[in-house]
C-alpha cells in the first residue's frame, strides 16, 4: 500500500491497523531545537480518545503516546520524530462474522478489489483509529507553528440541527461532549443523539476549524495553494465527504459586492472588513483567520440490516455489531484541528525556505 505520507517539508507518515499491536507515525522535517515532550502531545490525544462519553465508541484506549526518536533532552534534534501508541482494547471477535462480508458504506469492497486482501478487524488500515496518529503529528506541528498561532475546532451541525452562531462561545466547548460552541444546541443534541444511539443508527455532522494568528504569505499560486492542500488534508480524514473554505458553497448565493472582503488601512496594516474568503486569496494566506468546514457522513456501522454481498457474490443482509460512534463527527473535531496544524506547519516551512526575509504581518511592502 502506497501513499501513507502527506506534506512536503513537514512530512507525516502513519502506520498500523485498528487491531494490530500498535499504531504510529514518523514526522520528518521538524526543525531542531524546538521544545517538545510527550506532555506537549498527550492533551490533544486526550481530546480525541474514545470512550469518554456515551456518545462515542466505548472502546477503552488510553492512547498514551511515546516519543521514540527525534527528541533529546526535551528538544527536537531535526531528525525524524517517531511516535507510537499501543492498542490495548481490541475485540477482534466482534468482527469475525463479517470476515467474508462487505459492509455497506465501508472500504471493505474497495480494499478487496484493489489489494485482494483486507484486514476485516475494525477495518484495519481504513479504520478511524489511524487518525490518532494524525492528532499526535498535529501536536508536533503546533510546536513548529508556535504559540502565536491558535487552532480550534467545533461541531456546528449534527444531522439536520445547526448551531445558532449568535450564541457562539468557544468556552462552551469544554462544557459538553460534542465540542459544541452553542450551549443551547448542545442540550438539544444530547436528546437527539441519545435517541439515535438507542436505535442503533447514526448521523452525520459538520465541523468547523479556525486558525488565528496565521501570518500572510503562506501558500503558492496555482499548484501549491494553501486552500487546495488544506482541502485535500481534510478530505483525507475518514468519512469526510465535503470540504469548504470560508463561505464555501454559500458564496454561490452572494453577489460580487457581498462576497468581496473590502480593505482599508489601520495603523499601517491592511485591515479587512469581512472574511468571506476564509483567510486565503489566490491560494495565499491573507493574515486573517483561516476558516474551513468539512462534512462527515453518518457512521456506516449500524444495527439495521442493509443489503450487500459477500466475497462469493452471494446476496446477503449485513448488520454490524461492536462498539461504534453514533456520530463519528464528534471525535473528528481534534482530527480536523491536527490536519490544519500540519498543513500550516508545512506551508510555514516552505514559505521560510523561499522567502526567509518576508514580513510576518499584513504591513505593505515598501517599493
N, C-alpha and C positions, 0 to 999 in steps of 0.2 A: 504494500500500500504506500503510495507516494503522497506528497502534499500534506505533510504533517507540520509544516513550518510556515509562519507568516511574519511579515516585516522585512525591512531592508537592512538598515544599520542596527536597529534594535530588533533582533530576531528571536522568535519563540518557537520551540519545537516541543510538542507534547507527546507523551507515550502512555500506554497502559489501557486496560479494559475495565469495565464496570465490576466484574467479578474475579479479576486477577489478583495477585498478592499485593500489588501496589500500583499507583499511578504517579506520573512525574512529568517534569518539563526541564528543558535546558534553555536558559536565557543567554543569548550571545550578543555582544556589542554594548553591554553596560559599561559606562566609563569607570575608571578606577577612582579610589579614594572617596567614595560615597558611603556615608554611614548606613549600615544595613545589618539587621539581625532578624532572627525568626520572629521576634516580638513585633517587628515592623510589618510583617506579612500576615501573621495569625489573625488580627482583628478583622481583616477583610474576608478571610475564610470563614470566620465565625458567623458572619452575616449571611453567608450562603449555605451554611451547614444544614443538612436535613434533620428532620425530627424535632424542630424547635417549637412547633405548634401543631394542632390537629389539622391544619390546612395544608400541610406539606407531607411528603412521604415520611413514614415512621422508621425508615432505615436509620440506625444509630451509628453514624460515622463521626468520630471526634475530629477528623481532618486536621490532625496535628502535623504541621509542615516541618521538614528538616532541610537545612541548607547543607548540601553535600560537597559543594565546591564553589570556588569563585569569591569567597569571603575569608579574610584573615584579620583577626583581632578587631572584628566589628566593622571593617570597611571593605568595600569591593576592591578586587585586585585588577579588574579589567579583563580577566579570563572568564570563560563560560561559567555561569552560575547554574548549578544543578539543584533542583528542588524535588523532594519526594514526599508522598503521603501514603501510608499503609491503608489498605482496605481491610476492615475488621468485622463488618457485619453483613457479609454476603449470604444470601439464602438462595443458592442456585436451584434448589429443588422446586422453588416456585415456578421455574421456567421449563421444567422437564416436559410438561405437556405440550409446549409449543415448539419443541426442538425441530419438528418437521413441518411446522405450520408457518404461514406468512400472516403476520398481524397487520390488518388494515391501518394505514397511516404511519407505519414504522418503516425502517430501512431494510427489513428482513428480505424482501423480494429483490430489491436493487443490489444489495450486497451479494446475494447468491448469484444473480445474473452476471455481476461484474467479476467476482472472485471465485465462484464455485464452492465457496465455503463461508460459513459465518459462525460467530460466537453468539448463540442464542441466549446466553445467560445475561439477562438485563440489557441486551442489545450490544454487548461487547464494546467495540470501539465507538459505535454510534450512540452510546448512552450519554445522557447529560452529565454523568459522573465525570467525564473528561473536562467539563468546564471548571471544576475545582482548580485545575492547574492553570487555567487562564486567569482565574482570580489571584492565584499565587504570583503569576507573572505580572499581573497588574500592580501588585504590591511593590515589585521591583521598579516598574515603570513610574510609579508615583515618586519613588526616591530620585529618579532621573529628572522628573519634572520640577521637583522642589515644592516647598510649602506655598509658593505664590500661586500655584495652580490648584484649584479646588474642584474636584469631580464628585457629583452627586447624581443619584438616580431615584426615580419614583414611579410607582404604578399609577397611571392616570385613567385607566379604563379596565374594567373586569366584565367580560361578557358584553352586554349592551349598556352597562351602567358606567357613566363617565363622572369624573370629579367636577366640582364647581371651582373653577380657577380663581374666583374671587375669595375663596376660603383657603388658598394655598398657604401652607405653613410647613417649612422644612423641619421644624422641631417636632412636628406630629409624626414623622416617620418612625421614630423610636418608641412611639406610644401605641402602636398597633402592629399586628403580624403581617401586614400587607405592604409595608413601605409606602403607605398612602399619605399624601400631604393634606388631605381633606378629612378632618376628624369626623364630620357628619357622614360622609360617604363610607368611611372605614366601618362605621357601625352598621350601615346597610349591607356592605359587602359581607360582614360576618354572618348575618342571617341568610343572605343569598347563597354564599358558598357552602355554608353548613348544609343547606338542603341539597345542593349539587353533590356534595361529598357523600351524604347518606344514601343518595340514589345510585351511587357507583358510577356517576358520569363525570364530566369535566367541562371546563370553559376556557376560552382564550383570554388574552389581555394585551394591553398596550403599555409599554414602558417608555418613559422619557429620561434621557440622560443629559446633564448640563455640565459644562466645564467653564468655570470662571477663572479669570487671570491668564488666559492664553495669549501669548504675545502675537502681534501681527506678523505676517510673512511666512507662516508655516504652510507647506504645500507648494506644488509647482503646477504651472499651466499644462493643459492637455492631458498627458498620461500619468501625471503624478499628483492629481488633485487630492486635496485633503478630504473633501467630502466623498470622493469616489472610494478612497481607501477606507474611510470610516464606514460607508455603506456596506462595503464588502466584508469588513470585520464584523459588523453587527449581523449581517446576513448569514455569516458562518456559524452563528450560535444555533444550537439545536432548537428546532421547532419554530424558528423565525421565518415568517412568510412575507414580510414587508418592512421597508425602512424609508423614512423621510427625514430631510434636513430642514430646519427652520419651519416655515409654514407648510412645506411639503406639498401634498396634493391639494390642500386648501388654497394654495396660491393660484390654482387654475380658476378659481371663482373670483379673483380680485382683478381690479383694473390696474393699469400700469401706474396710475397715480397712487393707488392704495398700497401697491406692493413695494414701491421704491422706498428704500431706507434713506431718508434725507440726512444731509450732513451740514454741520456748522462747526466753527472753531470755538473751543473753550479752553482758556489758559494755554494756548499754544498747541493744543492737541485736537485732532479730529474727533468730534462727538456725533454720534448717530441718534436720530430721533426715534428709531424703532429698530427691530431686529427680525424682519421677515425672512432674511437670508440665513438665519441661524449661525451668524458669525463667520460665514465663508462667502467670498465673492471671487469668481473666476478660479475656484479651486484653492484659494489662498485665504488664510485666516485674517480677519479684519481687526482683531483685538477685542471684539465683542464676545460675549458668552457663546460658546459652541453649543447648539441645541439640536438634538436628534431624537427621534422616536422610532421604536420598532414594534411590530405586531407579532405576538406569539400565538400559535394555533392551540386549540384545546389538546390536552394530553391524550395521546392515541390509545393508551391502555385504560380501557373501561370494562365494566362488568357486563354491559348489554351486548349480547351476541351480535356479531357483524359478519356478513357473508365474505368468504375468502376461499383460498385454495391451499393445498399442501404441496410438498415437493414432488409428489407423484402426479399432480394435476387434478387430484380429486377435489370436488367442490365441498366445502365444509363451512361451519359457523365457528367463529373464534370469540371466546370471552377471556379476557386477560385478568388473571389473578395476581396477587402480590401486593407490594407496597408502592403506591403511586401518588403523585401530586394531583389533586383535583384541579389545580390551576398552576401549571409549571411556570407561568409568568412571574409568580411571586419571587422565586429564587433566581429568576433571570435578571433581577434588578442589579445585584452586585456583579453579575457576569457582564452586563452591558457597561457598567462603570469601568470594569477592568479592560474591556476591549477598547473603550475610548481612551483610557490611560495609555495603553500600549501603542495605539496609533499616534497619539500626540507625542509620546516619547520618541518614537521612530522619526517623526517629522521634525521634531526639535533638533535631533542629532543631524539629520540631513540638512536642515537649514543652517546650522552652525558650520557644517563642513563646507557648504557652498558660499555662505555669507558670514564669515566669522566676525565682521565688524558691523553687521546690520543692527539698527536700533531695535530695542525690545519694547517700544511703545508706539502709539499711533501719531507721534510727532512727525511732521512732514520733513522729508529730506531736503537739505539745502542744495540749491542749484550751484 
